[in-house]
Amino acid sequence: MPHKNQHIVLIGAGNLATQLGLALYEQGYSIVQVYSRTIAAAQTLASQIKATATDNLAQLMPTANLYIYAIKDDALPEVINKVTIDYGIHVHTSGSVPMAVFEGKRTNFGVFYPLQTFKKEKRVDFQPIPIFLEASNKQTFDNLNDIAKTISKNVYNSNSEDRQILHLSAVFACNFTNHFYAIAGEVLKSTNLPFAVLLPLIREGVNKLETLTPKEAQTGPAVRNDQNIINNHLKLLKVYPEWQEIYQQITKNIQNYHNTKNE
């Protein structure tokens, strides 16, 4: 598929759709249409990439080269069933939904999964973001690969099984970690200190992973088996019983993983 002559339809106008749409548009791709359940959301994204907007799946352009389903995982089967177009290539952007969701409904299909956390409001540089591809046939894969390589330096061929494991790993590495940041911020509210005081610590923790494995980089009272500090932290968490339980479980898990509990 020639680069700038392709017509792309974005099905979805959320966080991922917005950032992916902008990245493709800036590389010269023609995003001809944006669909969202709410016309206002579709119009907001469409206005940024010179596309038309619709909230009606029956009004999708029937002859686009690429249809990108960037929507919630739970909505994919229903939306795929409602879209009756079998022209061009159809891909979803989910890390956890198998490519087989398209089988029997499309001829050329696949997965175009960028491994990153996205927000509409914050632009991201797509170049370092890994993109994981899967396709129903070699020609479709080659076409998706050509597109992916124009926006990212890290493009991989990954089957549905590996991608599901990757997505699980990403939930631990990003989503759960972010929740711990939220807890840390809530705990700090009992002081006059802002969350920003933790940012150098967070950055250094991540930077260490450039040269060390996570196991090698682990620090803190759990891995040191510093029971006095652990007990003191648990006392401070008595007013937050759910977080106290999390603290105990994570401490136990770290000690088991590092075999330090009885040292």
C-alpha positions in Angstrom: 0.0 0.0 0.0 1.6 3.3 -1.1 2.4 5.5 1.9 0.6 8.8 1.5 -2.2 7.5 -0.8 -3.7 5.3 1.9 -7.1 6.1 3.4 -7.4 5.1 7.1 -10.5 5.0 9.2 -10.1 5.2 12.9 -12.8 3.4 14.9 -12.5 5.0 18.3 -11.5 8.5 19.6 -10.1 7.7 23.0 -6.6 7.9 24.4 -4.9 5.4 22.1 -6.9 6.4 19.0 -6.0 10.1 19.5 -2.2 9.5 19.9 -2.0 6.9 17.1 -4.1 9.1 14.8 -1.9 12.1 15.4 1.3 10.0 14.8 0.0 8.6 11.5 -1.3 12.0 10.4 2.0 13.6 11.0 3.7 11.0 8.9 1.5 11.9 6.0 -1.2 9.3 6.2 -4.7 10.4 5.2 -7.1 9.7 8.1 -10.4 10.1 6.3 -12.8 9.3 9.1 -13.1 9.0 12.8 -15.9 7.1 14.5 -17.0 7.4 18.1 -20.1 6.5 20.0 -20.4 10.2 20.8 -20.1 12.7 17.9 -18.4 15.3 20.0 -15.5 12.9 20.7 -15.2 12.0 17.1 -15.3 15.6 16.0 -12.6 16.6 18.6 -10.1 14.1 17.1 -11.2 14.5 13.5 -10.6 18.3 13.7 -7.0 17.6 14.6 -6.3 15.3 11.7 -8.5 16.8 8.9 -10.9 13.9 9.0 -14.7 13.6 8.9 -16.5 12.5 12.1 -19.4 10.1 12.6 -21.2 8.3 15.4 -22.8 5.8 13.0 -21.0 2.6 12.1 -23.3 2.2 9.1 -21.8 5.4 7.6 -18.2 4.3 7.7 -16.3 4.8 4.4 -16.6 1.5 2.6 -13.3 1.6 0.6 -10.6 2.6 3.0 -7.3 0.8 2.9 -7.0 0.4 6.7 -9.6 0.2 9.5 -8.1 0.6 13.0 -10.4 -0.5 15.9 -8.9 1.4 18.8 -11.7 0.8 21.3 -12.2 -1.0 24.6 -11.6 -4.7 24.6 -15.1 -5.6 25.7 -16.6 -3.6 22.8 -14.5 -5.2 20.0 -16.7 -8.3 19.2 -19.9 -6.2 19.0 -18.4 -3.5 16.9 -16.6 -5.9 14.6 -20.0 -7.7 14.0 -21.7 -4.4 13.3 -19.2 -3.3 10.7 -20.0 -5.2 7.6 -17.2 -3.9 5.4 -14.6 -6.4 4.2 -12.6 -4.0 2.1 -9.0 -3.3 3.0 -7.2 -4.4 6.2 -8.9 -4.5 9.6 -6.8 -4.4 12.8 -7.5 -3.9 16.5 -5.0 -2.3 18.9 -5.6 -4.6 22.0 -2.9 -6.4 23.8 -5.2 -9.0 25.3 -7.8 -9.8 22.5 -6.8 -12.6 20.1 -6.6 -11.8 16.4 -9.2 -14.5 15.9 -11.9 -12.1 16.9 -11.9 -11.1 13.1 -12.0 -14.7 11.8 -14.9 -15.5 9.5 -15.8 -11.8 9.4 -12.9 -10.2 7.5 -10.5 -11.4 4.7 -7.4 -9.4 5.6 -7.0 -8.6 9.3 -4.5 -8.4 12.1 -3.3 -6.7 15.3 -1.5 -3.3 15.6 -0.6 -3.1 19.3 1.5 -0.2 20.6 2.9 -1.0 24.1 2.5 2.3 25.9 0.1 4.1 28.2 -1.7 6.9 26.5 -3.7 10.0 27.5 -5.4 12.3 25.0 -4.0 15.4 26.6 -0.3 14.3 26.5 1.5 13.9 23.2 3.9 11.0 23.0 6.9 10.3 20.8 6.0 7.1 19.0 9.5 6.4 17.7 10.7 4.5 20.8 7.3 2.8 21.4 7.3 -0.9 20.6 4.6 -1.9 18.2 3.5 -5.6 18.1 2.0 -6.9 14.9 0.1 -10.0 13.9 -1.6 -10.6 10.6 -3.8 -13.1 8.8 -1.4 -13.5 5.9 2.1 -12.4 4.7 0.9 -9.5 2.5 -1.2 -8.0 5.2 1.7 -8.3 7.7 4.1 -6.6 5.2 1.6 -3.8 4.8 1.2 -3.3 8.5 4.9 -3.6 9.0 5.6 -0.8 6.5 3.1 1.5 8.3 4.4 0.7 11.8 8.0 1.4 10.8 7.1 4.9 9.7 6.1 5.8 13.2 8.2 3.5 15.4 11.8 2.2 15.5 10.7 -0.9 17.4 8.4 -3.2 15.5 7.9 -6.8 16.4 6.0 -9.8 15.1 4.1 -11.3 18.0 1.3 -13.9 18.1 -1.8 -13.6 20.2 -0.6 -15.9 22.9 2.7 -14.0 23.5 0.9 -10.7 23.3 -1.5 -11.7 26.0 1.4 -12.5 28.3 3.1 -9.2 27.3 -0.1 -7.4 28.2 -0.2 -9.1 31.6 3.4 -8.2 32.2 2.6 -4.5 31.2 -0.2 -4.4 33.7 2.3 -5.3 36.5 5.0 -2.9 35.2 2.7 0.1 34.5 -0.9 -0.1 35.8 -0.2 -1.6 39.2 2.9 0.5 39.6 0.9 3.7 39.0 -1.6 2.6 41.6 1.2 2.3 44.1 2.2 5.9 43.2 -1.4 6.9 43.9 -1.3 5.2 47.3 2.1 6.9 48.1 0.5 10.2 47.3 -2.5 9.6 49.5 -0.2 8.6 52.4 1.8 11.8 51.9 -1.4 13.9 52.4 -1.0 13.5 56.1 2.1 15.7 55.8 2.6 19.0 54.1 4.8 17.4 51.5 3.8 17.3 47.8 4.0 14.2 45.6 6.7 15.8 43.6 9.3 15.0 46.4 9.0 11.4 45.3 9.7 12.0 41.6 13.5 11.9 41.8 13.2 8.6 43.7 10.8 7.2 41.0 13.0 8.3 38.2 16.1 6.8 39.7 14.3 3.5 40.3 13.3 3.4 36.6 16.8 4.5 35.4 18.5 1.7 37.3 16.6 -0.7 35.0 18.7 0.4 32.1 21.7 -1.4 33.6 20.3 -3.8 36.2 17.6 -6.4 36.3 14.6 -5.6 38.5 15.8 -8.3 40.9 19.2 -6.7 41.1 17.8 -3.2 41.5 15.5 -4.1 44.4 16.1 -2.1 47.6 14.1 -1.4 50.8 13.2 -2.9 54.1 11.6 -6.1 52.7 14.6 -7.2 50.7 16.9 -6.3 53.7 14.5 -8.1 56.1 14.5 -5.0 58.3 11.6 -6.1 60.6 11.7 -3.1 62.9 11.0 -0.7 59.9 8.4 -3.1 58.5 6.6 -3.2 61.9 6.7 0.6 62.2 5.3 1.0 58.7 2.4 -1.4 59.5 1.6 0.6 62.6 1.4 3.8 60.5 -0.9 2.0 58.1 -3.5 1.0 60.7 -5.7 3.8 59.6 -5.5 2.4 56.1 -6.4 -1.3 56.5 -6.5 -2.1 52.8 -3.1 -0.6 52.2 -1.8 -2.3 55.3 -2.8 -5.6 53.8 -1.2 -4.7 50.5 2.0 -3.7 52.3 2.1 -7.1 54.1 1.4 -9.1 50.9 4.0 -7.3 48.8 6.6 -7.5 51.6 6.0 -11.2 51.9 6.3 -11.6 48.1 9.5 -9.7 47.9 11.1 -11.7 50.7 10.0 -15.0 49.1 11.2 -13.9 45.7 14.6 -12.9 47.1 14.7 -15.7 49.7 15.5 -13.2 52.5 12.7 -13.9 54.9 14.6 -16.1 57.2 18.1 -14.7 56.7 
